[in-house]
Amino acid sequence: MNKKILVAIDGSIYSSNSIDYLIRLFRDDPSLAIHLFAVVSEAGSGQNWMYEVDSLREHTPLTDRRRITAERFLRDARDRLVRNGVGEDRVTFTAQVSQMQSAKTIHHESNKGVYDALVIGRRGMGRVGEMLLGSVSAFLVEKCHEIPLWIIDGEITSNRFLLAVQCKPQSLLAADHLGFITGSLPEAEIFLYHSNVLFGADQPAAPEEFHPIWGKEWCDQYLDIENYLFYAHAQVLKDHGVHPKRITQLPMERNLEVSRDLIKQADRHNCGTIVIGRRSRDAGKGMFGGVSDRALSKAQNLALWLVG
């Protein structure tokens, strides 16, 4: 097994949607392992005084009950994967008791360096609702840039991917991640699309900005900045074993706003997943946030993979 993903589980319908998504895509891929992770947070429980009363007590009774419940959720998720064709040897799980909030614990676990992606389900109520609730998904969208973040919204039934093509290194990194994950999936189809916005389009990156990752020789051969890097994105996918017949370049369309255009194209071509290379954590997003933020606020019954 050379791919491993971390899946946040909380027993909700939202984490169940994540499990169904993984079953649909990866049940027949023996190269991908799945680690299910549940957090039992003691942060703000107000019962830490019990440690002083009984020094032998490891956790409060409430925490112990929550841990038992979390382990049941994890076993149910594992059993669901196995019943639907995922090999039992490919699925592991952990319930972790933590003094931190759940979102911070998940983020910390994802940064251990053994995972290729973090998978979370979300409520699908839009950005404002998530900000008011301080949701786990909203926290991770903001903080988790070290590994790709897969956000599953609703029920997804398509094996098609829409890759957002930009003339930026982070866009090629998104193609690299997509190729790495789907290279062994013969049924996965990938659509390359560049949104040709009327206003506010980013300037293409200079060729030298791609050299640290892909090297000058590769860049000299494949970078087609004048063609919005369609050829370079396709080459990255093919380097991972994606057959050319599984790659389709869509015609560009003029649009006012990238995120709305991406969702429209995903719906038009029956794509269940949109893959976006995003700016680094410290990059400015402007008044209305980045493309990934706006796409998340509009997505319904879609998965978004955020890379970078």
NORSUL-V304865 format. One record per helix or strand. SS is the DSSP state (hx for helix, st for strand). FROM is the first residue (numbers start at 0). TO is the last residue. If there is no record, write none. Layout:
# NORSUL-V304865
ss;from;to
SS;FROM;TO
SS;FROM;TO
This chain:
# NORSUL-V304865
ss;from;to
st;2;7
hx;12;25
st;31;40
hx;48;52
hx;60;82
hx;87;89
st;90;97
hx;101;109
st;116;121
hx;126;132
hx;135;142
st;147;152
st;159;163
hx;168;181
st;188;192
st;195;196
hx;207;213
hx;215;221
hx;224;226
hx;229;238
hx;243;245
st;246;248
st;253;254
hx;257;267
st;272;276
hx;290;297
st;301;306
